[in-house]
Every structure is written in structure tokens, then in C-alpha cells.
Amino acid sequence: MFEAIDDLKNKLDQRRPLSPTIVKNLQEDLIIRWTYHSNAIEGNTLTLLETKVILEGITVGGKALREHFEAINHRNAIYYVEDIIRKEEPFSEWQIRNIHQLILKNIDDENAGRYRQQNVLISGATSTPPDYTLLNDKMSQLINWYETEAYKLHPIERAAKVHADFVGIHPFIDGNGRTSRLLMNLELMKAGYPPCVITVENRLAYYEALDQWMAHGKTEAFTQLVSNAVREGFKPYQAVLGL
């Protein structure tokens, strides 16, 4: 499943380090697309261009303040993920809480970075998240798996599992989807792969594949969807570098 992607990665690695100008250009493009699509999946109504304008510091008339914060917060969460990678910090619950806190800043400060204190349902899903009293144990188990078993998987499989297992736990009242996609891409970027931007157009297939994993333990569809999105992530590099 991953041979063609690993071949692209090898070609990209041979061109590294990229010039600061190319890195900046690719980063700006990525942040806008990733922020737009991840927020749109969750119901944010900003367009791609409106997202770009807001991230440049301009207010868009007729759009809710919450939607402005969602764009700004997501951009800042990406910056934080990049900082984790630069500092080579190990995966931890502290990081997860920090990412979530950034996602909900100025939107729901009371619950930002705090595990939920009530039981919830995942809309449209056929599985139910664990009881809130089990969250500390479930999150500890996730980190323990990561520290002891995760290295055995291909980076794309590992990233997909981090995403799916985190969403299955659903530790926060809100913002689990955005947080899970940031955690998935933290894994991919650590390993030198482009981030996986799940597009809003693929939302239905994304939800269905996730549900297959969480409800039935069928991992193939979601892993394939992530793999396809990672492959798409090489296209900006191909356009700029002629890979």
C-alpha cells in the first residue's frame, strides 16, 4: 500500500534541506488548506479564500466571531505541532491537552484542554465513546501503546491509528475531530511525510471509514483514505520541485 508513497518520500528527502523560501511558500499554502478543510468538516462556513483573509488579519463581514476564532486557533495549533517536531518532544497527554486548548481558545475556555465530565454520543456513529470516568485510563493506555508498540507500524498506519483510537476515546466535549487530525499529522510530519489533509468533499467517506474502524475494528478503509491523502500531499512539492 505504501511503496509508491515511500518512493515519493525518498525523492523528496534527496532534495532536502529545501530553501527557506520554498519552505515558507509550501507552509503558507498548507496552513490555509488544512485549516479550511478541517474546520469545514466540522461545519465552519468560511470559504477557502475567507480563511486566507482571516489568517492575514482581516475580519470577514457576515461571519460569526466563532468561525474567525476557529481559523486563527487552528493555524496556531499547527504552529504548535511544528514546534513539537522541531524540539523533538515525545508524544504525551500534555501535548494533546495543549493542542485542544489552542483549538477551543476564546470559544470554550472552560472546557479547553479538559477531559469531559459527562458521557457523549458521536453524531452518526454506530459506536459509543467510553464512560467519562474511564478517560484517564483510556488516554494512559493510548500513550502506553504509543511508547511500546507504535514503532512497529509504518508511519502512515501509525498516524491513522493515533487518529482513530483518539476519536474512539473522544476525551473532550468538543474539538475531538480537529485535535485528532492534528495528532495524525504530527505523526506524519515527524516521520518526514507531508500532512494528510482530509478534504470536506471527502467528509462522508472519511466518517464511514472511521466508523468501520471504531465500531467493527476494520482498519483498511481508513488507512487507505489516509494513505491517499498523504499521496495528494506530495503534489505541492511535485509542482514546486518537479519531483
C-alpha positions in Angstrom: 0.0 0.0 0.0 2.8 2.4 0.8 5.6 1.6 -1.7 4.7 4.4 -4.2 4.4 7.0 -1.3 7.7 5.9 0.2 9.3 6.3 -3.3 8.0 9.9 -3.4 9.3 10.5 0.1 12.8 9.2 -0.9 12.8 11.6 -3.8 11.8 14.5 -1.6 14.4 13.5 1.0 17.1 13.7 -1.6 16.2 17.4 -2.2 16.3 18.3 1.5 17.1 20.6 3.0 14.7 22.8 1.0 15.4 26.5 0.6 13.7 28.7 3.3 11.8 30.5 0.5 10.3 27.2 -0.7 9.5 26.0 2.8 7.7 29.3 3.6 5.7 29.1 0.4 4.7 25.5 1.0 3.9 26.1 4.6 1.6 29.1 3.9 -0.3 27.1 1.3 -0.6 24.1 3.6 -1.9 26.0 6.6 -4.7 27.7 4.6 -5.8 24.4 3.0 -5.5 22.3 6.2 -7.3 24.9 8.3 -10.1 25.4 5.8 -10.8 21.7 5.3 -10.5 20.6 8.9 -12.9 23.4 10.1 -15.3 22.8 7.1 -15.6 19.1 8.0 -16.9 20.3 11.5 -19.4 22.7 9.9 -17.5 26.0 9.7 -18.9 28.0 6.8 -15.8 30.0 5.8 -14.6 29.6 2.2 -11.0 28.8 1.4 -10.5 32.5 0.4 -12.2 33.8 3.5 -10.0 31.5 5.7 -6.9 33.0 3.9 -8.1 36.6 4.5 -8.8 35.9 8.2 -5.4 34.4 8.7 -4.0 37.6 7.2 -5.7 39.5 10.0 -8.8 40.8 8.2 -12.3 40.4 9.5 -14.9 38.9 7.1 -18.3 40.6 7.4 -21.4 38.4 8.0 -19.4 35.6 9.5 -19.6 34.6 13.2 -16.8 35.5 15.6 -16.6 31.8 16.5 -15.7 31.0 12.9 -13.0 33.6 12.9 -11.5 32.1 16.1 -11.7 28.6 14.7 -9.5 29.6 11.8 -7.0 31.5 13.9 -6.9 28.8 16.6 -6.3 26.0 14.1 -3.4 27.9 12.5 -1.9 28.4 15.9 -2.3 24.7 16.7 -0.4 23.9 13.5 2.4 26.2 14.7 2.4 24.3 18.0 2.6 20.9 16.2 5.6 22.2 14.1 7.2 23.4 17.4 6.8 19.9 18.9 8.6 18.4 15.9 11.4 21.0 16.0 12.0 20.3 19.7 11.7 16.5 19.2 9.3 16.2 22.2 7.9 12.8 23.0 4.2 12.2 22.4 2.3 12.9 25.6 -1.1 13.7 27.1 0.2 17.2 27.9 0.7 17.8 24.2 -2.8 16.6 23.4 -4.3 18.9 26.0 -2.3 21.8 24.7 -3.4 21.2 21.2 -7.0 21.0 22.3 -6.7 24.2 24.4 -5.5 26.1 21.4 -8.4 24.7 19.3 -11.0 26.0 21.8 -9.3 29.2 22.8 -11.8 32.1 23.1 -14.6 29.7 22.1 -15.0 27.5 25.1 -12.2 28.3 27.6 -13.9 26.4 30.4 -13.5 23.1 28.5 -10.4 23.8 26.6 -7.7 21.2 27.4 -10.0 19.5 29.9 -11.3 16.0 29.6 -15.1 15.8 29.5 -17.0 15.3 32.8 -20.1 13.7 31.1 -21.0 11.0 28.7 -21.5 11.8 25.0 -22.5 10.3 21.7 -20.7 10.7 18.4 -23.3 12.0 15.9 -24.0 9.5 13.2 -21.5 6.9 14.5 -22.5 3.3 15.5 -20.0 3.1 18.4 -20.3 4.9 21.8 -17.3 6.6 23.4 -16.2 5.2 26.8 -17.7 6.5 30.1 -16.1 9.7 31.2 -14.9 8.0 34.4 -12.6 5.8 32.2 -11.0 8.6 30.3 -7.8 8.9 32.3 -7.2 5.2 32.0 -8.1 5.2 28.2 -5.7 8.0 27.5 -2.9 6.4 29.5 -3.4 3.2 27.5 -3.1 5.2 24.3 0.1 6.8 25.4 1.4 3.4 26.7 0.6 1.7 23.3 2.4 4.6 21.5 5.5 4.2 23.7 5.7 0.4 23.4 4.0 -0.7 20.2 3.6 2.2 17.7 7.1 2.0 16.3 6.2 -1.4 14.7 3.8 0.2 12.3 4.5 2.1 9.1 4.2 5.8 9.8 1.0 6.1 7.8 -0.6 3.2 9.7 0.6 4.6 13.0 -0.8 8.1 12.2 -4.2 6.5 11.1 -4.3 4.5 14.4 -3.5 7.5 16.6 -6.4 9.4 14.9 -8.9 6.6 15.0 -8.1 5.5 18.6 -8.2 9.1 19.9 -11.6 9.7 18.2 -12.9 6.5 19.7 -12.0 7.7 23.2 -13.5 11.1 22.4 -11.9 12.7 25.5 -13.2 16.2 25.0 -16.7 17.7 24.9 -15.9 19.4 21.6 -13.0 19.7 19.2 -12.1 16.0 19.0 -12.1 15.9 15.2 -9.8 18.8 14.7 -7.5 17.6 17.5 -7.3 14.0 16.1 -6.4 15.3 12.6 -3.6 17.5 14.2 -2.3 14.4 16.1 -2.4 12.3 12.9 -0.4 14.9 11.1 2.0 15.3 14.0 2.9 11.7 13.4 3.2 12.0 9.6 5.3 15.2 9.8 7.6 13.6 12.5 8.4 10.9 10.0 9.1 13.3 7.1 5.8 12.8 5.3 3.5 15.6 4.1 0.4 16.2 6.3 -2.8 14.4 5.3 -5.4 17.0 4.5 -8.8 15.3 4.6 -10.9 17.4 2.3 -14.5 18.5 3.1 -15.6 16.8 -0.2 -14.4 13.5 1.3 -16.2 14.0 4.6 -18.8 11.2 4.1 -16.1 8.6 3.1 -14.0 9.8 6.0 -16.8 9.4 8.6 -17.8 6.0 7.1 -14.2 4.7 7.2 -13.7 5.9 10.7 -16.9 4.3 11.9 -15.8 1.0 10.4 -12.6 1.1 12.4 -14.3 2.2 15.7 -17.4 0.0 15.5 -16.0 -3.1 13.8 -12.2 -3.0 14.0 -12.0 -2.8 10.2 -8.9 -0.7 9.6 -8.3 -1.0 5.9 -10.7 1.7 4.5 -9.5 4.4 6.9 -5.8 3.6 6.4 -6.3 3.7 2.6 -8.1 7.0 2.8 -5.2 8.5 4.9 -2.7 7.0 2.5 -4.4 8.5 -0.5 -4.5 11.9 1.2 -0.8 11.7 2.1 -0.1 10.9 -1.6 -2.1 14.1 -2.5 0.1 15.9 0.0 3.1 15.4 -2.3 1.6 17.3 -5.2 2.6 20.8 -4.0 6.2 19.5 -3.6 6.0 18.0 -7.1 4.7 21.3 -8.5 7.4 23.4 -6.8 10.3 21.0 -7.1 9.4 18.9 -10.1 9.8 15.6 -8.3 
